[in-house]
Amino acid sequence: MSNAKRPTKEITLLGRGYIIACDTGEEAKLDRAARYLDRAMQGINAQSSVLGSERIAIMAALNITHELLEAMDEHRAGEANLNRLNDRLERALAKTRQPSRHP
């Protein structure tokens, strides 16, 4: 195990700063993810300001996970449709390549 310290970056969620380990070159991706999470948490917080930050984080995580799973399902369905279309195209092309059987 390495004793080298990983680089860190500060992000802000619901107005509170957090220091997060972040590999060099990945800062923009972390910033993007933090902004997305913060917007989700802000939306939940706006609907019910009596919830604690831990509960808001869990609800935001569940909502984002739902979005991710929906997107993955749509992607898989799109791939399946593309595969079916590709199979049909291959069969049609195979028919055009067959030699003609005219006497």
DSSP file (Angstrom, degrees, kcal/mol; ACC not computed):
  #  RESIDUE AA STRUCTURE BP1 BP2  ACC     N-H-->O    O-->H-N    N-H-->O    O-->H-N    TCO  KAPPA ALPHA  PHI   PSI    X-CA   Y-CA   Z-CA
    1    1 A M              0   0    0      0, 0.0     2,-0.2     0, 0.0     0, 0.0   0.000 360.0 360.0 360.0 137.4    0.0    0.0    0.0
    2    2 A S        -     0   0    0      1,-0.1     0, 0.0     2,-0.1     0, 0.0  -0.562 360.0-156.1 -84.5 142.7    1.3    3.4   -0.9
    3    3 A N        +     0   0    0     -2,-0.2    -1,-0.1     2,-0.1     2,-0.1   0.448  57.4 121.1 -92.2  -1.8    1.8    6.1    1.6
    4    4 A A        -     0   0    0      1,-0.1     2,-0.3     0, 0.0    -2,-0.1  -0.381  67.3-120.2 -64.9 136.4    1.5    8.8   -1.0
    5    5 A K        -     0   0    0     -2,-0.1    -1,-0.1     1,-0.0    -2,-0.1  -0.606  21.6-129.2 -78.5 134.7   -1.3   11.3   -0.4
    6    6 A R        -     0   0    0     -2,-0.3    17,-0.1     1,-0.1    -1,-0.0  -0.579  32.7-100.9 -77.5 145.4   -4.0   11.5   -3.1
    7    7 A P        -     0   0    0      0, 0.0    15,-3.3     0, 0.0     2,-0.3  -0.308  41.5-150.5 -62.6 151.7   -4.8   15.0   -4.3
    8    8 A T  E     -A   21   0A   0     13,-0.3     2,-0.3    -3,-0.1    13,-0.2  -0.826  12.4-164.5-124.2 163.2   -7.9   16.5   -2.9
    9    9 A K  E     -A   20   0A   0     11,-2.5    11,-3.2    -2,-0.3     2,-0.4  -0.993  20.7-125.0-144.6 144.0  -10.5   19.0   -4.1
   10   10 A E  E     -A   19   0A   0     -2,-0.3     2,-0.3     9,-0.2     9,-0.2  -0.781  28.5-179.7 -93.4 134.9  -13.2   20.9   -2.2
   11   11 A I  E     -A   18   0A   0      7,-2.8     7,-2.8    -2,-0.4     2,-0.5  -0.850  18.9-134.8-123.1 163.9  -16.8   20.6   -3.3
   12   12 A T  E     +A   17   0A   0     -2,-0.3     2,-0.4     5,-0.2     5,-0.2  -0.984  19.5 178.4-126.3 127.8  -19.9   22.2   -1.8
   13   13 A L  E >  S-A   16   0A   0      3,-2.7     3,-1.9    -2,-0.5    22,-0.1  -0.994  77.0 -13.3-128.4 124.5  -23.2   20.5   -1.1
   14   14 A L  T 3  S-     0   0    0     -2,-0.4    -1,-0.1     1,-0.3     3,-0.1   0.861 129.4 -55.3  51.7  39.4  -26.1   22.4    0.4
   15   15 A G  T 3  S+     0   0    0      1,-0.2     2,-0.4    -3,-0.0    -1,-0.3   0.481 115.3 114.0  78.4   2.4  -23.7   25.2    1.3
   16   16 A R  E <   -A   13   0A   0     -3,-1.9    -3,-2.7     2,-0.0     2,-0.2  -0.909  62.2-130.2-111.1 133.8  -21.3   23.0    3.2
   17   17 A G  E     -A   12   0A   0     -2,-0.4     2,-0.4    -5,-0.2    -5,-0.2  -0.565  21.8-172.9 -84.5 143.9  -17.8   22.3    2.0
   18   18 A Y  E     -A   11   0A   0     -7,-2.8    -7,-2.8    -2,-0.2     2,-0.6  -0.999  20.0-138.0-134.3 136.3  -16.3   18.8    1.7
   19   19 A I  E     -A   10   0A   0     -2,-0.4     2,-0.4    -9,-0.2    -9,-0.2  -0.861  29.5-173.9 -94.7 122.2  -12.7   17.8    0.9
   20   20 A I  E     -A    9   0A   0    -11,-3.2   -11,-2.5    -2,-0.6     2,-0.2  -0.939  28.7-115.1-121.8 137.0  -12.8   14.9   -1.5
   21   21 A A  E     +A    8   0A   0     -2,-0.4     2,-0.3   -13,-0.2   -13,-0.3  -0.516  42.1 177.2 -65.8 135.9   -9.9   12.7   -2.8
   22   22 A C        -     0   0    0    -15,-3.3     5,-0.1    -2,-0.2     3,-0.1  -0.950  27.9-124.1-150.1 121.8   -9.6   13.3   -6.6
   23   23 A D    >   -     0   0    0     -2,-0.3     3,-2.1     1,-0.1     4,-0.2  -0.314  45.1 -89.6 -63.2 147.7   -7.1   12.0   -9.0
   24   24 A T  T 3  S+     0   0    0      1,-0.3    -1,-0.1     2,-0.1   -18,-0.0  -0.340 115.9  24.0 -58.1 133.4   -5.2   14.5  -11.1
   25   25 A G  T 3  S+     0   0    0     -3,-0.1    -1,-0.3    -2,-0.0     4,-0.2   0.295 104.3  85.0  91.5  -9.2   -7.1   15.3  -14.3
   26   26 A E    <>  +     0   0    0     -3,-2.1     4,-2.2     1,-0.1     5,-0.2   0.313  55.0 102.2-104.7   6.3  -10.5   14.3  -12.8
   27   27 A E  H  > S+     0   0    0      1,-0.2     4,-2.8     2,-0.2     5,-0.2   0.893  79.0  51.7 -60.5 -42.2  -11.3   17.6  -11.2
   28   28 A A  H  > S+     0   0    0      1,-0.2     4,-2.4     2,-0.2    -1,-0.2   0.893 110.1  49.6 -64.2 -38.5  -13.8   18.8  -13.8
   29   29 A K  H  > S+     0   0    0      2,-0.2     4,-2.5     1,-0.2    -1,-0.2   0.901 111.5  48.7 -66.4 -40.0  -15.7   15.5  -13.6
   30   30 A L  H  X S+     0   0    0     -4,-2.2     4,-2.8     2,-0.2    -2,-0.2   0.925 111.0  50.7 -64.4 -43.7  -15.9   15.8   -9.8
   31   31 A D  H  X S+     0   0    0     -4,-2.8     4,-2.5     2,-0.2    -2,-0.2   0.922 111.2  48.6 -58.8 -44.3  -17.1   19.4  -10.1
   32   32 A R  H  X S+     0   0    0     -4,-2.4     4,-2.3     2,-0.2    -2,-0.2   0.927 113.0  46.8 -62.5 -45.7  -19.8   18.3  -12.6
   33   33 A A  H  X S+     0   0    0     -4,-2.5     4,-2.6     1,-0.2    -1,-0.2   0.905 112.5  50.4 -63.5 -41.4  -20.9   15.5  -10.4
   34   34 A A  H  X S+     0   0    0     -4,-2.8     4,-2.8     2,-0.2    -2,-0.2   0.899 110.2  49.5 -65.3 -40.6  -20.9   17.7   -7.3
   35   35 A R  H  X S+     0   0    0     -4,-2.5     4,-2.4     2,-0.2    -1,-0.2   0.914 112.1  48.6 -63.9 -41.7  -23.0   20.4   -9.1
   36   36 A Y  H  X S+     0   0    0     -4,-2.3     4,-2.1     2,-0.2    -2,-0.2   0.939 114.6  44.8 -62.9 -47.2  -25.5   17.7  -10.2
   37   37 A L  H  X S+     0   0    0     -4,-2.6     4,-2.8     1,-0.2     5,-0.2   0.906 111.9  52.5 -63.8 -42.4  -25.8   16.3   -6.7
   38   38 A D  H  X S+     0   0    0     -4,-2.8     4,-2.9     2,-0.2    -1,-0.2   0.908 108.8  49.9 -62.5 -41.5  -26.0   19.7   -5.2
   39   39 A R  H  X S+     0   0    0     -4,-2.4     4,-2.3     2,-0.2    -1,-0.2   0.915 112.0  48.6 -62.1 -41.8  -28.9   20.7   -7.5
   40   40 A A  H  X S+     0   0    0     -4,-2.1     4,-1.9     1,-0.2    -2,-0.2   0.925 114.2  45.6 -63.4 -43.5  -30.7   17.5   -6.6
   41   41 A M  H  X S+     0   0    0     -4,-2.8     4,-2.7     1,-0.2    -2,-0.2   0.887 110.9  52.8 -67.7 -38.6  -30.2   18.1   -2.9
   42   42 A Q  H  X S+     0   0    0     -4,-2.9     4,-2.4    -5,-0.2    -1,-0.2   0.904 108.3  51.8 -63.1 -40.5  -31.3   21.7   -3.3
   43   43 A G  H  X S+     0   0    0     -4,-2.3     4,-1.2     2,-0.2    -1,-0.2   0.914 112.4  44.2 -62.6 -43.1  -34.5   20.6   -5.0
   44   44 A I  H  X S+     0   0    0     -4,-1.9     4,-1.5     1,-0.2     3,-0.3   0.912 113.1  51.8 -66.8 -42.3  -35.3   18.2   -2.2
   45   45 A N  H  < S+     0   0    0     -4,-2.7    -2,-0.2     1,-0.2    -1,-0.2   0.868 106.4  54.4 -62.4 -37.3  -34.4   20.7    0.4
   46   46 A A  H  < S+     0   0    0     -4,-2.4     3,-0.3     1,-0.2    -1,-0.2   0.825 107.0  51.5 -67.1 -30.6  -36.7   23.3   -1.2
   47   47 A Q  H  < S+     0   0    0     -4,-1.2     2,-0.2    -3,-0.3    -1,-0.2   0.820 130.7  10.0 -75.7 -31.0  -39.6   20.9   -1.0
   48   48 A S    ><  -     0   0    0     -4,-1.5     3,-1.4    -5,-0.1    -1,-0.3  -0.719  59.8-176.5-152.8  95.1  -39.2   20.2    2.7
   49   49 A S  T 3  S+     0   0    0     -3,-0.3    -4,-0.1     1,-0.3    -3,-0.1   0.479  77.9  74.2 -74.5  -0.5  -36.8   22.3    4.7
   50   50 A V  T 3  S+     0   0    0      2,-0.1    -1,-0.3    -5,-0.1     2,-0.2   0.571  73.9 100.8 -88.8  -8.2  -37.4   20.2    7.8
   51   51 A L  S <  S-     0   0    0     -3,-1.4     2,-0.1    -6,-0.1    -3,-0.0  -0.498  75.6-118.6 -77.4 145.5  -35.3   17.2    6.5
   52   52 A G     >  -     0   0    0     -2,-0.2     4,-2.3     1,-0.1     5,-0.2  -0.389  26.2-109.1 -76.9 161.5  -31.8   16.7    7.7
   53   53 A S  H  > S+     0   0    0      1,-0.2     4,-2.4     2,-0.2     5,-0.2   0.828 117.8  55.6 -63.8 -32.2  -28.9   16.9    5.3
   54   54 A E  H  > S+     0   0    0      2,-0.2     4,-2.2     1,-0.2    -1,-0.2   0.931 110.0  45.1 -65.4 -44.2  -28.2   13.1    5.6
   55   55 A R  H  > S+     0   0    0      2,-0.2     4,-2.6     1,-0.2    -2,-0.2   0.895 112.4  51.9 -65.9 -40.0  -31.8   12.3    4.6
   56   56 A I  H  X S+     0   0    0     -4,-2.3     4,-2.6     2,-0.2    -1,-0.2   0.916 109.8  50.0 -61.4 -43.1  -31.7   14.8    1.8
   57   57 A A  H  X S+     0   0    0     -4,-2.4     4,-2.5     2,-0.2    -2,-0.2   0.900 111.3  48.3 -63.0 -41.3  -28.5   13.1    0.5
   58   58 A I  H  X S+     0   0    0     -4,-2.2     4,-2.4     2,-0.2    -2,-0.2   0.924 112.5  47.8 -66.5 -43.6  -30.0    9.7    0.7
   59   59 A M  H  X S+     0   0    0     -4,-2.6     4,-2.4     2,-0.2    -2,-0.2   0.907 112.9  48.9 -63.6 -41.2  -33.1   10.9   -1.2
   60   60 A A  H  X S+     0   0    0     -4,-2.6     4,-2.7     2,-0.2     5,-0.2   0.910 110.5  51.4 -64.2 -41.7  -31.0   12.6   -3.8
   61   61 A A  H  X S+     0   0    0     -4,-2.5     4,-2.4     1,-0.2    -2,-0.2   0.906 110.7  48.4 -62.3 -41.4  -28.9    9.4   -4.2
   62   62 A L  H  X S+     0   0    0     -4,-2.4     4,-2.3     2,-0.2    -2,-0.2   0.914 112.5  48.3 -65.0 -42.5  -32.0    7.4   -4.7
   63   63 A N  H  X S+     0   0    0     -4,-2.4     4,-2.3     2,-0.2    -2,-0.2   0.922 113.9  46.1 -63.4 -44.2  -33.4    9.8   -7.3
   64   64 A I  H  X S+     0   0    0     -4,-2.7     4,-2.5     2,-0.2    -2,-0.2   0.886 111.4  52.1 -67.4 -38.6  -30.1    9.9   -9.2
   65   65 A T  H  X S+     0   0    0     -4,-2.4     4,-2.7    -5,-0.2    -1,-0.2   0.903 108.9  51.1 -63.2 -40.7  -29.8    6.1   -9.1
   66   66 A H  H  X S+     0   0    0     -4,-2.3     4,-2.5     2,-0.2    -2,-0.2   0.931 110.3  49.1 -60.5 -46.4  -33.3    5.9  -10.5
   67   67 A E  H  X S+     0   0    0     -4,-2.3     4,-2.4     1,-0.2    -2,-0.2   0.920 112.1  49.2 -58.6 -44.6  -32.4    8.3  -13.3
   68   68 A L  H  X S+     0   0    0     -4,-2.5     4,-2.6     2,-0.2    -2,-0.2   0.925 111.3  48.0 -61.8 -46.7  -29.2    6.2  -14.0
   69   69 A L  H  X S+     0   0    0     -4,-2.7     4,-2.5     2,-0.2    -1,-0.2   0.887 111.3  50.9 -64.2 -39.2  -31.1    2.9  -14.1
   70   70 A E  H  X S+     0   0    0     -4,-2.5     4,-2.4     2,-0.2    -1,-0.2   0.926 111.6  48.0 -62.1 -44.6  -33.8    4.4  -16.4
   71   71 A A  H  X S+     0   0    0     -4,-2.4     4,-2.3     1,-0.2    -2,-0.2   0.892 111.5  50.2 -64.0 -39.6  -31.0    5.6  -18.7
   72   72 A M  H  X S+     0   0    0     -4,-2.6     4,-2.7     2,-0.2    -1,-0.2   0.908 110.1  50.1 -65.2 -41.5  -29.3    2.2  -18.7
   73   73 A D  H  X S+     0   0    0     -4,-2.5     4,-2.5     2,-0.2    -2,-0.2   0.919 111.7  48.3 -61.8 -43.6  -32.6    0.5  -19.5
   74   74 A E  H  X S+     0   0    0     -4,-2.4     4,-2.5     2,-0.2    -2,-0.2   0.896 111.5  50.5 -63.4 -40.1  -33.2    2.9  -22.4
   75   75 A H  H  X S+     0   0    0     -4,-2.3     4,-2.5     2,-0.2    -2,-0.2   0.929 111.1  47.8 -63.1 -46.2  -29.6    2.3  -23.6
   76   76 A R  H  X S+     0   0    0     -4,-2.7     4,-2.5     2,-0.2    -2,-0.2   0.907 112.1  49.6 -62.0 -41.9  -30.1   -1.5  -23.5
   77   77 A A  H  X S+     0   0    0     -4,-2.5     4,-2.4     2,-0.2    -1,-0.2   0.905 110.9  50.2 -64.1 -40.7  -33.4   -1.3  -25.3
   78   78 A G  H  X S+     0   0    0     -4,-2.5     4,-2.4     2,-0.2    -2,-0.2   0.901 110.7  49.2 -63.5 -40.9  -31.8    0.9  -27.9
   79   79 A E  H  X S+     0   0    0     -4,-2.5     4,-2.7     2,-0.2    -2,-0.2   0.911 110.6  50.5 -64.1 -42.2  -28.9   -1.6  -28.3
   80   80 A A  H  X S+     0   0    0     -4,-2.5     4,-2.3     2,-0.2    -2,-0.2   0.915 111.7  47.9 -62.7 -43.0  -31.4   -4.5  -28.7
   81   81 A N  H  X S+     0   0    0     -4,-2.4     4,-2.5     2,-0.2    -1,-0.2   0.906 112.1  49.6 -63.8 -41.5  -33.4   -2.5  -31.3
   82   82 A L  H  X S+     0   0    0     -4,-2.4     4,-2.6     2,-0.2    -2,-0.2   0.901 110.1  50.7 -64.1 -41.4  -30.2   -1.8  -33.2
   83   83 A N  H  X S+     0   0    0     -4,-2.7     4,-2.4     2,-0.2    -2,-0.2   0.908 111.0  48.6 -63.2 -42.0  -29.1   -5.4  -33.0
   84   84 A R  H  X S+     0   0    0     -4,-2.3     4,-2.3     2,-0.2    -2,-0.2   0.917 112.8  48.0 -63.5 -43.0  -32.5   -6.5  -34.4
   85   85 A L  H  X S+     0   0    0     -4,-2.5     4,-2.4     2,-0.2    -2,-0.2   0.904 111.0  51.0 -63.7 -41.8  -32.2   -3.9  -37.2
   86   86 A N  H  X S+     0   0    0     -4,-2.6     4,-2.6     2,-0.2    -2,-0.2   0.904 109.2  51.0 -62.1 -42.7  -28.7   -5.0  -38.0
   87   87 A D  H  X S+     0   0    0     -4,-2.4     4,-2.4     2,-0.2    -2,-0.2   0.920 110.7  48.7 -61.4 -44.1  -29.8   -8.7  -38.2
   88   88 A R  H  X S+     0   0    0     -4,-2.3     4,-2.4     1,-0.2    -2,-0.2   0.910 112.0  49.2 -62.0 -42.1  -32.6   -7.8  -40.6
   89   89 A L  H  X S+     0   0    0     -4,-2.4     4,-2.7     2,-0.2    -2,-0.2   0.914 110.2  50.5 -63.8 -43.4  -30.2   -5.8  -42.7
   90   90 A E  H  X S+     0   0    0     -4,-2.6     4,-2.3     2,-0.2    -2,-0.2   0.907 111.3  48.5 -61.7 -42.3  -27.7   -8.7  -42.8
   91   91 A R  H  X S+     0   0    0     -4,-2.4     4,-1.9     2,-0.2    -2,-0.2   0.917 112.1  48.8 -64.4 -42.6  -30.4  -11.1  -43.9
   92   92 A A  H  X S+     0   0    0     -4,-2.4     4,-1.5     1,-0.2    -2,-0.2   0.911 112.9  47.4 -63.8 -42.2  -31.6   -8.7  -46.6
   93   93 A L  H  X S+     0   0    0     -4,-2.7     4,-1.2     1,-0.2    -1,-0.2   0.881 108.3  55.2 -66.0 -37.5  -28.0   -8.2  -47.9
   94   94 A A  H  X S+     0   0    0     -4,-2.3     4,-0.8     1,-0.2     3,-0.3   0.889 105.9  52.5 -63.0 -38.1  -27.4  -12.0  -47.8
   95   95 A K  H >< S+     0   0    0     -4,-1.9     3,-0.5     1,-0.2    -1,-0.2   0.874 107.7  51.1 -64.9 -37.1  -30.5  -12.4  -50.1
   96   96 A T  H 3< S+     0   0    0     -4,-1.5    -1,-0.2     1,-0.2    -2,-0.2   0.732 107.5  54.3 -73.7 -20.0  -29.2   -9.9  -52.6
   97   97 A R  H 3< S+     0   0    0     -4,-1.2    -1,-0.2    -3,-0.3    -2,-0.2   0.637  83.6 104.5 -86.6 -15.6  -25.8  -11.7  -52.7
   98   98 A Q  S << S-     0   0    0     -4,-0.8     3,-0.1    -3,-0.5     2,-0.0  -0.429  82.9-105.5 -67.8 138.8  -27.3  -15.1  -53.6
   99   99 A P        -     0   0    0      0, 0.0     2,-0.1     0, 0.0    -1,-0.1  -0.340  38.2-104.1 -65.0 146.3  -26.8  -16.0  -57.2
  100  100 A S        -     0   0    0      1,-0.1    -4,-0.0    -4,-0.1    -3,-0.0  -0.433  22.3-151.4 -68.5 142.3  -29.9  -15.7  -59.4
  101  101 A R        +     0   0    0     -2,-0.1    -1,-0.1    -3,-0.1    -3,-0.0  -0.234  44.7 137.9-111.7  41.7  -31.6  -19.1  -60.2
  102  102 A H              0   0    0      1,-0.1    -2,-0.0     0, 0.0     0, 0.0  -0.732 360.0 360.0 -88.8 136.4  -33.1  -18.1  -63.6
  103  103 A P              0   0    0      0, 0.0    -1,-0.1     0, 0.0    -2,-0.0   0.490 360.0 360.0 -72.2 360.0  -32.8  -20.7  -66.4
